[in-house]
Amino acid sequence: MKVVAIVGSIRKNSYNLRVAKHVQQRYADQFEVEILDLAPLPMYNQDLELDAPQEVLDFKAKVKEADAVLWVTPEYNGTIPGVLGNAIDWLSRVEKVMNGKPSIIMGSSMGNLGSVKAQMHLRDILFAVGLNSPVLGGNEVYIGAVHEKFDAEGNLTDEATIAFIDGVIANFQEWMKKYI
């Protein structure tokens, strides 16, 4: 199974990027995860959508080729970050590569709620026309106080969080059997 991870933060030391890297490394023997970089994507512009820049075409091609999308998002102002919204705008237009593509959502924050509001908004967005992405339900991964759960090298060290993610990933793999 091939999964692309779309991280809603372009910060170099993003905790959400660390979460995506944890999934990529821990489950490498079970499925492939490619973490996509949102930084090169230009701002969505309807004037350009029929002749999109190469960065957009490459991004959409990787999503199209994947069996599923892992969304890992922080919460900015009670919702998803602008960089994530921009990526979604590109994905939802012209060739709608997300249509029917399964998704799983995770997220973290330094606060206690672990990006709950952003994930709720993202879930709603993924059901919108132009995306229509089935989302693994009942397996929400909200990592609160994330800054206390990684070591200095960027490794997730909190055993309860690791065990919880292990369970969610097992459920995700079982759920994906109906899509691949």
LUMPAKE-58192 format. One line per 2 residues: number of its first residue (from 1); for each residue x, y, z of C-alpha. Coordinates in Angstrom, 1 decimal. Layout:
residues N
NUM = X/Y/Z | ...;
end
This chain:
residues 180
1 = 0.0/0.0/0.0 | 1.2/3.5/-0.9;
3 = 0.2/6.4/1.3 | 1.1/10.1/0.8;
5 = 1.3/12.2/4.0 | 0.2/15.8/3.7;
7 = 1.4/17.8/6.7 | -0.4/21.1/7.3;
9 = 2.8/22.8/8.5 | 5.8/23.8/6.5;
11 = 7.9/24.6/9.6 | 11.3/22.8/9.5;
13 = 10.9/21.4/13.0 | 7.1/20.9/12.9;
15 = 5.7/18.5/15.5 | 3.1/17.4/12.9;
17 = 5.9/16.6/10.5 | 7.5/14.6/13.2;
19 = 4.2/12.7/13.6 | 4.2/11.9/9.9;
21 = 7.9/10.8/10.0 | 7.0/8.5/13.0;
23 = 4.3/6.8/10.9 | 6.6/6.6/7.9;
25 = 9.4/5.0/9.9 | 7.5/2.8/12.3;
27 = 5.3/1.1/9.7 | 7.8/1.1/6.8;
29 = 7.6/-2.7/6.7 | 3.8/-2.6/6.4;
31 = 3.3/0.2/3.8 | 5.1/3.0/2.1;
33 = 4.6/6.6/3.2 | 5.8/9.5/1.1;
35 = 5.7/12.9/2.9 | 4.7/15.6/0.4;
37 = 6.2/19.1/0.7 | 3.6/21.8/0.5;
39 = 6.1/24.7/0.5 | 6.6/24.7/-3.3;
41 = 2.9/25.0/-4.1 | 1.9/28.4/-5.3;
43 = -1.3/30.0/-4.0 | -4.3/28.6/-5.7;
45 = -5.5/30.8/-8.6 | -8.4/29.8/-10.8;
47 = -6.8/31.7/-13.7 | -4.0/29.1/-13.6;
49 = -5.9/25.9/-12.9 | -6.2/24.7/-16.5;
51 = -2.5/25.3/-17.1 | -1.2/24.6/-13.5;
53 = 2.4/25.1/-12.6 | 4.6/21.9/-12.7;
55 = 4.8/21.9/-8.8 | 1.0/21.5/-8.7;
57 = 1.0/18.9/-11.4 | 3.6/16.8/-9.6;
59 = 1.8/17.2/-6.3 | -1.5/16.1/-7.8;
61 = 0.2/13.2/-9.6 | 1.6/11.8/-6.3;
63 = -1.7/12.1/-4.6 | -3.4/10.4/-7.5;
65 = -0.9/7.5/-7.5 | -1.4/6.9/-3.8;
67 = -3.8/4.4/-2.3 | -4.6/6.7/0.6;
69 = -3.8/10.1/2.2 | -2.6/10.6/5.7;
71 = -3.4/14.2/6.7 | -1.4/15.5/9.7;
73 = -2.5/18.9/10.8 | -1.8/21.5/13.4;
75 = -4.5/23.9/14.4 | -4.2/27.6/13.5;
77 = -6.9/29.9/14.9 | -9.3/27.1/15.5;
79 = -9.1/25.6/12.0 | -6.7/24.1/9.4;
81 = -3.6/26.1/8.4 | -3.7/28.2/5.2;
83 = -1.0/26.1/3.5 | -3.2/23.0/4.0;
85 = -6.3/24.8/2.6 | -4.2/25.9/-0.4;
87 = -3.2/22.3/-1.1 | -6.8/21.2/-0.8;
89 = -7.9/23.9/-3.2 | -5.5/22.6/-5.8;
91 = -6.5/18.9/-5.2 | -10.2/19.7/-5.5;
93 = -10.1/21.4/-8.9 | -10.0/20.2/-12.6;
95 = -8.7/16.7/-12.2 | -10.2/15.9/-8.8;
97 = -7.6/13.4/-7.6 | -9.1/13.0/-4.1;
99 = -12.5/11.8/-5.3 | -13.0/8.5/-3.6;
101 = -9.5/8.3/-2.2 | -9.5/7.1/1.4;
103 = -8.1/9.4/4.1 | -6.9/9.1/7.7;
105 = -6.4/12.2/9.9 | -3.9/12.9/12.7;
107 = -2.7/16.0/14.4 | -0.9/17.5/17.3;
109 = -0.5/20.7/19.3 | 1.3/21.9/22.3;
111 = -2.1/22.5/23.9 | -4.2/19.8/25.5;
113 = -6.7/19.3/22.7 | -4.2/18.2/20.0;
115 = -5.8/20.0/17.0 | -9.4/18.8/17.6;
117 = -11.1/21.7/15.9 | -8.8/21.6/12.9;
119 = -9.4/17.9/12.4 | -13.2/18.4/12.7;
121 = -13.0/21.1/10.0 | -10.7/19.0/7.8;
123 = -13.1/16.0/8.1 | -15.9/18.3/6.9;
125 = -13.8/19.6/4.0 | -12.8/16.1/2.8;
127 = -16.5/15.3/2.4 | -17.0/18.3/0.1;
129 = -17.8/18.1/-3.6 | -14.5/18.0/-5.5;
131 = -12.9/15.9/-2.8 | -15.4/13.3/-1.6;
133 = -12.8/11.4/0.4 | -13.9/8.6/2.7;
135 = -12.3/9.2/6.1 | -11.5/6.5/8.6;
137 = -13.9/7.3/11.5 | -13.7/6.5/15.1;
139 = -9.9/6.5/15.1 | -9.1/10.1/15.7;
141 = -5.5/10.8/16.7 | -5.3/14.0/18.8;
143 = -1.8/14.4/20.3 | -1.9/17.1/23.0;
145 = 1.1/18.4/24.8 | 3.1/17.1/21.8;
147 = 6.3/19.0/22.9 | 6.5/16.6/25.8;
149 = 6.2/13.5/23.7 | 9.3/13.7/21.4;
151 = 13.0/13.5/22.3 | 15.6/16.0/21.1;
153 = 16.2/13.9/18.0 | 12.6/14.1/17.0;
155 = 11.6/10.6/18.0 | 8.2/10.0/19.5;
157 = 8.9/8.5/23.0 | 5.5/8.6/24.7;
159 = 4.6/4.9/25.0 | 0.8/5.5/25.4;
161 = 0.8/7.6/22.3 | 2.8/5.1/20.3;
163 = 0.5/2.3/21.4 | -2.6/4.3/20.5;
165 = -1.2/5.1/17.0 | -0.3/1.4/16.6;
167 = -4.0/0.5/17.2 | -5.2/3.2/14.8;
169 = -2.8/2.1/12.1 | -4.0/-1.5/12.5;
171 = -7.6/-0.3/12.1 | -6.6/1.7/9.1;
173 = -4.9/-1.2/7.4 | -8.0/-3.4/7.9;
175 = -10.3/-0.6/6.7 | -8.1/-0.1/3.6;
177 = -8.8/-3.7/2.4 | -12.1/-2.6/0.9;
179 = -10.3/0.1/-1.2 | -7.3/-1.7/-2.6;
end
